Amino acid sequence: MVAQVVGERHHLAPGTLAGNPIEAARDLVGLHGTDPSSAYLACWARVRGFTTDALANALYEERSLLKILGMRRTMFLVPPELAAVIQSACTDSIARGERARLHRMIREAGISEDPERWLGPVEEQTLEALDRLGEATAAEMTREVEGLRAQIPVGSGKRWEGTVGVSTRLLLLLSAEGRIIRGRPRCTIVSSLYRWSLMDHWIPGGLPTIPKDEAQAELVRRYLETFGPATLRDVQWWTGWTMTETRRALAGANAHEVKLGDGKPGWVGGDWQPSERAAQAHWIALLPPLDSTIMGWQDRDWFLGAHKLRVFDRIGNAGPSIWLDGRVVGGWAQRKSGEIRWQLLEDVGVEVTREIEAKIEDLREWLGALRFIPRFRTPIEQELTA
């Protein structure tokens, strides 16, 4: 039953494709944006006639999608009205933790014994520089603001020991507070080198403020519309909240409890039953790394089976996956040459294998000269690109 809901509500089954990236992002409660290429590949899988320009225009011209830090400190692409919900429900709390962390790092680095007093003017100068420049990369702002050049040691005694600039940590903090936002990347669409802008310049007036309890209830309501039925652990993990916050939000969303197929309790909201068309649908999808669907639940046995150790890395990041009727049946990867390699992890029959081959060819043609390497490498992805 859940698998049928996935095909219909995640815009993956025949006849359910989204009309544009905004619709896909809204209905999925955000497209994952940590890996820059993932959102484009996620839209290819879900949006009719998708082109990369459609998503780039929504992000940087129309600004009908915003790239923000959200649930579980993860980057998401969401419409502005959903960004305001996520900001209050999740990101404000993340920002408070980031500010305390940056104060501690400044003190431990020996930059100042009074980090709050030292950081205040640096923040003001950074925002003033961004206001004056209109938009700027971190490197460009560092040339404008001396305090951003200060270095903080990280990873002492570890293989990755080094330093990080105050600029990196402060820009993360200001974005988490909803005061600045990532704009157009400087290089290609899959680049992580962004130009930054003031939020109230990017979106006139900035994001509206929503009471936290109201925002958390609304976020759970939207989540359950797309991902329900979900367990209590799913909801808590996906949002990154405490158990108390999760239970309060479920009550505020008027969610109700049901029994799942394994007899465990789950939560739903509204009309979660699949349509008759979805119940009969057969579908195949090639989903990208960290796709919103595969990262939508903490309890994943019902769609992963025995394939978790191949498709996920050790810290819980998903790689490119092949889906059949609501479950993962394989993985795929792109080599540097552009070749798409793939592997099935179970027998799906000759006819379905041919369907997957055709879908792989469609993806290869769509990608053309575009190349990407997942930020988090999974066992099957690394094997396929070796």
WOMO-V192242 format. One record per backbone hydrogen bond with DSSP energy under -0.5 kcal/mol. NH is the residue of the N-H (numbers start at 1). CO is the residue of the C=O. E is the energy in kcal/mol with one decimal. If there is no record, write none. Layout:
# WOMO-V192242
nh;co;e
NH;CO;E
NH;CO;E
This chain:
# WOMO-V192242
nh;co;e
5;1;-1.7
6;2;-2.3
7;3;-1.9
8;4;-1.7
9;5;-3.1
10;6;-2.0
11;8;-1.0
12;7;-2.1
13;7;-2.9
16;13;-2.0
18;46;-2.9
24;20;-1.8
25;21;-2.8
26;22;-2.6
27;23;-2.5
28;24;-1.8
29;26;-1.2
30;25;-3.3
31;77;-2.1
33;75;-3.1
34;75;-0.7
36;34;-0.7
38;35;-1.9
39;35;-0.6
40;36;-0.6
41;37;-2.2
42;38;-2.8
43;39;-1.9
44;40;-2.1
45;41;-1.6
46;42;-0.6
46;43;-0.9
47;43;-3.2
48;18;-2.4
50;47;-1.4
54;51;-1.0
55;51;-0.9
56;52;-2.4
57;53;-3.0
58;54;-1.4
59;55;-2.1
60;56;-2.9
61;57;-1.8
62;57;-2.9
63;57;-0.8
64;58;-1.3
65;58;-1.7
66;78;-3.3
68;66;-0.7
68;76;-2.6
70;74;-3.4
72;239;-0.9
73;70;-1.7
74;71;-1.4
76;68;-2.9
77;31;-2.5
78;66;-2.4
78;76;-0.6
82;79;-0.6
83;79;-2.2
84;80;-1.9
85;81;-1.1
86;82;-2.6
87;83;-2.6
88;84;-1.7
89;85;-2.8
90;86;-2.8
91;86;-1.9
92;87;-2.6
94;90;-1.5
95;91;-2.8
96;92;-1.8
97;93;-1.7
98;94;-2.3
99;95;-2.4
100;96;-1.9
101;97;-2.2
102;98;-2.6
103;99;-2.3
104;100;-2.0
105;101;-2.4
106;102;-2.4
107;103;-2.0
108;104;-2.7
109;105;-1.8
110;107;-1.4
111;106;-1.8
112;106;-1.0
118;114;-2.2
119;115;-2.8
120;116;-1.6
121;117;-0.7
122;118;-0.8
123;119;-2.7
124;120;-2.2
125;121;-2.6
126;122;-2.2
127;123;-2.6
128;124;-2.3
129;125;-2.5
130;126;-2.2
131;127;-2.1
132;128;-2.2
133;129;-2.7
134;130;-1.9
135;133;-1.1
136;196;-1.7
141;137;-2.1
142;138;-2.2
143;139;-1.4
144;140;-0.7
144;141;-0.6
145;141;-2.1
146;144;-0.5
148;145;-1.0
149;146;-2.0
150;147;-1.1
152;164;-2.7
154;162;-2.9
158;155;-2.6
161;158;-1.7
162;154;-2.5
164;152;-2.4
166;150;-2.7
167;148;-1.6
168;165;-0.7
169;165;-1.3
170;166;-3.1
171;167;-2.4
172;168;-1.6
173;169;-2.0
174;170;-3.0
175;171;-2.1
176;172;-2.3
177;173;-1.9
178;175;-1.4
179;174;-2.6
180;174;-1.0
181;197;-2.5
182;67;-0.6
183;195;-3.9
186;193;-3.4
191;188;-1.7
194;192;-1.0
195;184;-1.4
196;136;-3.5
197;181;-2.0
199;179;-2.2
201;198;-1.0
202;198;-2.2
203;199;-3.2
205;200;-0.8
206;203;-3.4
215;211;-2.5
216;212;-2.9
217;213;-2.1
218;214;-2.0
219;215;-2.4
220;216;-2.1
221;217;-2.2
222;218;-2.2
223;219;-2.5
224;220;-2.8
225;221;-1.6
226;222;-1.3
226;223;-0.6
227;223;-3.7
228;224;-1.4
229;267;-0.6
230;267;-2.0
235;231;-2.1
236;232;-2.4
237;233;-2.7
238;234;-2.9
239;235;-2.1
240;236;-2.2
241;236;-0.9
246;242;-2.2
247;243;-2.6
248;244;-2.2
249;245;-2.4
250;246;-2.3
251;247;-2.0
252;248;-2.3
253;249;-1.9
254;251;-1.3
255;250;-2.2
256;268;-2.5
258;266;-2.7
260;264;-3.5
263;260;-2.1
266;258;-3.2
267;230;-3.1
268;256;-2.3
272;270;-1.1
279;275;-2.2
280;276;-1.0
280;277;-0.6
281;277;-0.5
281;278;-0.9
285;323;-1.8
287;285;-0.7
287;321;-2.4
290;318;-1.5
291;288;-1.3
295;291;-1.9
296;293;-1.7
300;298;-0.9
303;300;-1.5
304;300;-2.2
305;301;-1.8
307;304;-2.1
310;307;-1.2
311;307;-2.1
312;308;-2.5
313;317;-2.3
316;313;-1.3
319;311;-2.6
321;287;-2.2
322;330;-2.7
323;285;-3.0
323;321;-0.5
324;327;-2.8
325;283;-2.9
327;324;-1.0
328;303;-3.4
329;322;-2.9
330;322;-1.1
331;343;-2.2
332;320;-0.7
333;341;-2.5
335;333;-0.5
335;339;-2.9
338;335;-2.0
341;333;-2.5
341;339;-0.6
343;331;-2.6
345;329;-3.4
346;329;-0.7
348;346;-0.5
353;349;-1.9
354;350;-2.0
355;351;-1.7
356;352;-2.5
357;353;-2.3
358;354;-2.1
359;355;-2.1
360;356;-2.6
361;357;-2.0
362;358;-2.0
363;359;-2.1
364;360;-2.5
365;361;-2.3
366;362;-2.2
367;363;-2.8
368;364;-1.8
370;367;-2.8
377;375;-0.5
380;310;-2.2
382;378;-2.6
383;379;-2.1
384;380;-2.1
385;381;-1.3
386;382;-0.7
386;383;-0.7
